[in-house]
Amino acid sequence: MRGMQITKTHATLVAALLAVAAVLGTVALTHTTGLGAASRRASDAAVAAKERQLAAYEQQLSIALAAATKPLPKAGASPAAPRQQRVVYHRPPPVVVVTHTQHGDDGREAEGGGGDD
């Protein structure tokens, strides 16, 4: 049996396909890393914008809190104690359920006369 031999054409074709695959892989890799860097820059910009927005909102809240804060009452002055609320419980009316069951006393046994004579 003779060993397998690859012709020059087949070897060239396989080498060319491997070269094309390597080039496409390199292009895909550079494209992916470029997207990652662009995404990181966009993410950093979004975080910075959100931080500025939150800082402005925090400043507005602190201004509103300072304007709405009432002074505390004096230590000796105590407000009138609130009255305790009275709770009255009303029981619901009872629910009566009538279920008819047959106990064998409906008079049928007396008519048949099935006793010992």
N, C-alpha and C positions, 0 to 999 in steps of 0.2 A: 504494500500500500504506500502510496506516495504522499508526502506531507503537503499541507495546504500552503499555497503560495499566493501572496497578494500582488496584484499587478501594480504597476506604477500609477496607473489612472486611479485605482481604488485608494491607494495610499495618499495621493494628492487630494482626492475628494474628502477623505476623512480628516486630513490636516486642515483643509480649508474650512470644513464645518466646525472643527474645534476652535479655529481662530475666530470665526464669526461669533460663536458662542461666548468666547472670552471677551470680545469687544462689546457685545450686547450686555454681558454681565457687568463690565466696568462702567458702561453708560448708566445702567440701572442703579449701580451703587452710588455714583456721583449724583445722580438725580435724587436719590433717597436722602443722602446726607445734606444736600442743598435744601430739600424740603424741611428737614429737621431744624436746620439753622434758621430758616425763614420763620418757621413756626415758633421757635424760641424767641426771636425778636418780636414777633407779633404778640406773643404771650407776655413778654416783659412790658411792652407798651400798654397792653390792656390792664395789667396789674397796676402800673403807675397811674393810669387814668382813673381806675377804681379807687386807688388810695387818695388821690386828689379829691374825688367826689365825696368819699367818706369823711375826709378831714373837713371839708366845707359843711357837710351835714352835721358833724359833731359840733362845729363852732355855732351853727344855727341853734342846735339843741341847748347848748350851754347858755346862750344868750336868752333863749325862751325860758329856761329854768330859772335864771337869775331874775327875770322880770316877773315870773309867776310865784316865786317863793314868798310866803308870808312870814312875818316875824313870829317867833315862838312866844307863847304866853308866859307870863311871869311864873316863877316856881311856886309861889304861894297861892295863886289863883287856880282853883280847880273847877272845871265845868260841872254843872249839875249831873249827877249820876243818871244814866239813862234808865228808864223804867224797864223792868223785865217783862217780856211779852208773855201773855198768858195763853196756854195751849189748851183748847177744849177738844176732847175726842168724842165723836158721836159714833156709836156702833151702828153698823149697817143692819137693816132688818134681816131676820133669819130666813134662809132659803129652805123651803120644805119641798122635798121630792117624794112623791107617792109612786111606788112601783107595785103593781098588782102581781101577786104570785099565787099560784094555785096550790092549796093545801090538802086537797082531796075531800073537802067538806062541802062540796057543791050539790049534794043530794043524789047523786047517781047511784051510790051503793044501796040506798034504801029501796029504790025501785026494783032492782034486779032480784032481791030476795036470795042472794047467794049464800045463806048461812047454813048451819048444821041443824037439820030437823029430825 
